[in-house]
Amino acid sequence: MYVDDLNKRGGLLGRRVEWVLKDDQSKPDLARTLYEQLITGDKVDLLMGPYATGAILSAMGVAQRYNKMLVHHTLGIPSLAKYDMQFPAWQTGPEPNVSTTNTVFEALANGPKPPKTVAVVTSKFPSIHFMSLGARETIKKRGLQEVLFLEWEFGNRDFGPIASRVKDAKPDFVWVGAIGLDGNLLLDAMKKIDYVPPQHFYMYPAPGPLVTLPEAAGALSVTIFEEHPPFSTRPHAAEFIKTYHERAAKANFPDTSVEVQAAASFTAWQILETAVTTTKSLDDKVLADWLKKNRVNTIQGSLRFDGPSNYGDDLMRIKQVQSGKWVVVWPRDFAAPGATMTAR
């Protein structure tokens, strides 16, 4: 979407942009090889990061070796980003295990039923595990009681035993360190034993599949962008939403609403385009120097890169499934019009 629009507007510095895409199969070692190819074989001018922390760190090592700037959009453990010319599009702040988890529990504390007891169940997927361990510390600091802590290996599909342990613990709130379809599988397992969590949170779920699940009513998660005000009123946001709906429908997506990954990817392109057009340069060092000294206005907000590991503010918001849709409920300034957090 972004490349098509960019080329309609004349490309970058008057040159048409070619999007060279390679499949790393979610394997960090393969990602490293492919970024070597992009730089030495394809001789690309600019780099965009791959998906997920492991692959991004592999790509970052290659970028550093060749002094190339790397914009990325899904690195989940900011402290691992040691390279001076890497820039995060997904603005979690430098310590999301502290800041984002605190935002979650702040939202709950200001909700209709502030919890006293919490169950933490989590995947061992690195960035998810990192956030869940941060949640445990936040729970302690807030004086809440952790009544259960369980972990599962990434790729697990048997959530029956986990559902039973959660039911037996009788928590007021369930923190689920979920990625992809983990949340769907856990909720399905809970349904089979007639258990409904009173309040529940999912870290990085597949938003489309989760929102359509009846058992997900009231589920909480994090986001940087949803298709309602104030997000949708930002420059380029309305057009982005409209085009996404059209393209998603044409591609036969079961859910055509904008999801958070698409917004992060769109933001990454905004960062790259802004740096190039403002500096009128394709020199990686020139671009990196400019980004570290300036803010970039994006659909998720104004981004800065002058903090630890080139991170700025934590822009993570809390959203909830209400009437079959995701709506932001916290902080209140970013909530969908008329939306407040609900609880069973």
Buried (B, 14 or more C-beta within 10 A) or exposed (E): BBBEBBBEEEBBEEEEBEEBEBEBEEBBEBBBBBBBEBBEEEEBBBBBBBBBBBBBBBBBBBBBEEEBBBBBBBBBBBEBBEBBBBBBBBBBBBBBBBBBBBBBBBBBEBBEBBBEBBBBBBBBBBBBBBBBBBBBEBBEEBEBEBBBBBBBEEEBEEBBEBBBBBBEBEBBBBBBBBBBBBBBBBBBBBBEEEBEBBBBBBBBBBBBBBBEBEBBBBBBBBBBBBBBBBBBEBEBBBEBBEBBBEBBEEEEBEBBBBBBBBBBBBBBBBBBBBBBEEBEBBEBEBBBBBBBEBBBEBBBBEBBBEBEBBBBBBBBBBBBBBEEBBBBBBEEEBBBEEBBBBBE
